[in-house]
Amino acid sequence: DAFLEMGIDTSNTIYIATANSTQGIPDYLLNRFDVIFVDEYEDEDKVAIAERYMVPQILEMYGIGEDEITFDHDALVFVVKNYCSDSGARMLKENIKMLVRSVINTWDETQHREKTTITIAYVQSALESFINENDPAFLFARNKDKFRSDVRTEIRKTLDSLAVQGLPPREKETNL
């Protein structure tokens, strides 16, 4: 190891790497791996992850009791279907954080910390202004149920490819 300035026997080592896409990995390196492709989360999976793990974790992070802010199941489904264009759960977590911060800001403005339930209407009022209506990823996320499974897969691959390329939203629109 160059950092430790000593030899380390790695002959019995298994290396595990993760990536959202294999597109940026050179072929000579990719050929040395057994690649396991994992399907993206279904919407129901994301909602379950949010309810079981994300919401409690985020509330704890902000020092808020689970009885002070609650999320309607339908509100979480709405967030997943309308505000999460990624195949994972990162955007979902960021959106939940934004909703919690929105409640905290309201508490600070009113100097009153009352129990709040996050509803679909609250989600719309808190998140809609942050959405770029022309972003292809959001357009796809909001309309993906209209496509066959194989078409959804191809669109997702294209969107992932554009994300890896790091194109700005305007160029993404023209490259699709």
N, C-alpha and C positions, 0 to 999 in steps of 0.2 A: 504494500500500500504506500503510495507516494506521500500521503498525509502523515501516516504514522512512521514512515521511514523504516519499515520492516516487511518481511515477506509474510503473506497470509495464504494458507492453503485453501483454495476454493474449489477443489476437485469434487467435493461432495456437497456442493451448494446448489440450491435451486433458486433461481432468480424469478421474481414475480414483478411484473410491471403492469400498470394500468394506463389506458388512454381513452379519450372520448372518440378518437378516430385514428386509424392507422395510416391515413393519407400522408402525414408529414414524416413518417418513419422511413428511413432509407431501406431499400430492398435488402441490401447486404446484412442489415441488422434484423429486419423483420424475418428473414429466412432462418434465423437462429432461434426463433420462438415458436412455440405452439400457441397459436392465436385462438382464443375462445371468445366468440361474439355473444354478447348478452343483449337480449331484446330490451327496448326501452320500457320504462315503467308504464303500465296502463294507468288511466286516470284514477281508477279505484285504489290502486296501489299507492299512488301519491297521496290521496286523501287519508288512507289508513296510516301512512308514515307521518303525515302532518298531525293527525289526532293523537297518535300514540307517543310520538317522540318530539316532533318539532315544536308544537305549541307549548307543551310543558317545559321544554328546554329553554325556549325563548322567554317565556314568562319568568322562569327562575333567573335567567340572565339579567332581566330588568328588575328583579326583586318584586315581582307582582304575584299575588296569590291566584291560584286557578279559579277561585270564586269571584275574583274582581273583574277579570276579562274572560268571557267564554266565546267560543266560535260555534255558530250553527253549522251542522253538518252540510247543509245546502250551500252555505256561504263558502266553505272550503271547496266543495265541488265546483262552484262558480269561479273561484280563484283559479283552480287548476285548468278549467276549460277555457277561460277567457284571458288569463294574465300570465300563463306559463307556457312559453314557446319552446323550452328546452325538453329534451327527452329524459333528463334526470330530474332531480328535485331541488337544484340550487335556486332557481327562480322562485319556486314555491316558498322556500325558506326566506328569501329576501322580501317577498311580498308579505309574508306573515309578520316579519320584523317591521315593515313599513306600516302595517295596520296597527300593530301594538304601539309604535311610536306616535301614530296619529291620535290614538286614545290618550296617551301620556300628554301630548301637547294640549289636547282639549282639557284634561284635568288641570294642567298648569295654567291655562288661560282662565278657567272658571274658578280656580282655587277650590275645587270640589272633586273629590275622588269617589265617584259613584260607580257601582257595578255596571259593566257595559257588555252587551252581547253584540258580537260582530255578525251582522246580517248581510244579505245580498245587497241591499240598498246602501249599507255602510261601505261595503267593498267598492261599489261603483263610485260613490262620492270620494273615497280616499285614493283610489288607484287610477281611475280613468284618465286623469290629466297627465299621467306619466307615460301613457301609451302612444307610440307612433303608429297611427292608423295605416300607414303605408309600408310598414316593416313586413316583408314577406313571411318571416317566421311567425309573427303574431296573426297575420291573415290566415296562414296555414293552421295554427293552433286553434283558432276560432272556427274553422271550417273543416277540420280533418275528418269529422264523422261523415262528411258528404262524399268521401273518396273510398274506393275499394282498398283493401289491405295492401295489395301489391303496389298500388299507386301511392299510398301513404308512405310506404317504405322507400320508394324512389324519390319522392319529394323530400323526405327526411334526409336521405343521403345527400341530395343536392344542397339542402340548407346547411347540413353539417360541413360539407365541402366549402361552402362560402364562409362559414364561421372560422374554419381553419385558416382560410386565406386572409382573414382579418379585413375584409372589405367593409368600407363604410356603408351605412344603409342605402344611400342613394345609388351606389354602384351595384349593390346586391339586386336592386330593383331592375337594373338594366341587364345584369348577367343572367337572370332567370330566363 
